[in-house]
Amino acid sequence: MLSLILSLSLTMPTMIFSPLPETPVITQGFGQNPNVYAAWGYAGHNGIDFGVDEGTVVYAPHDGVASVVDDGDSGYGLYLVISDTNRKSILGHLSEVTVTNGQKVYQGDPVCKSGNSGQTTGPHLHWTYKILKNGTVQNKENGYDGAVDVTEFTRLWQDQDLHHNATYTEFANEYLAMSFPDNVYLENPNRTA
């Protein structure tokens, strides 16, 4: 029994925090707009978009090592990758990154500011989350290059959960009714309403 528990704890991600304090506004959910994201080879939106003003402070959702990337006017624009051996977060469309390449960051550290860089329709924060095993992205063939719906195992700062307690725009409400295959949507068995 102990080996089963240890095995599950190694495969399931640990609880992480929203990169934004208080109750965020979600403007686009995971998997939405499959027609738009087909151009990039995705089955739909490969992350969560938060409606925030440019310059909003963004916090590390989990511990890891920082990598700063700037794609200019394409893709995520200026973005920050935070990764360790078990998980990777991509925080995209930033106006500023306040950490350096290779810097160790800890959950809750201020790491960057939201913006409108790259391919966007307006200021927001994009968050893609991937589960890794020994540094290798899992489920890469899931239609989202290994990205998964992060909301089920993300906590808000006031001890609520992102999936049920965030505010959703009318457009993003569609996401709440979507269903996903097991390799895309990971329901957290430890989450309590």
Buried (B, 14 or more C-beta within 10 A) or exposed (E): EEEEEEEEEEEBBEBBBBBBBEBBBBBBBBBBBEEEBEEEEBBBBBBBBBBBEBEBBBBBBBBBBBBBBEBEEEBBBBBBBBBBEBBBBBBBBBBBBBBEEEBEBEBBBEBBBBBBBBEBEEBBBBBBBBBBEEEEBBBEEBBBBBBBBBBBBBBBBEEBBBBEBBEBBEBBEBBEEBEBEEBBBBEBEEBEE
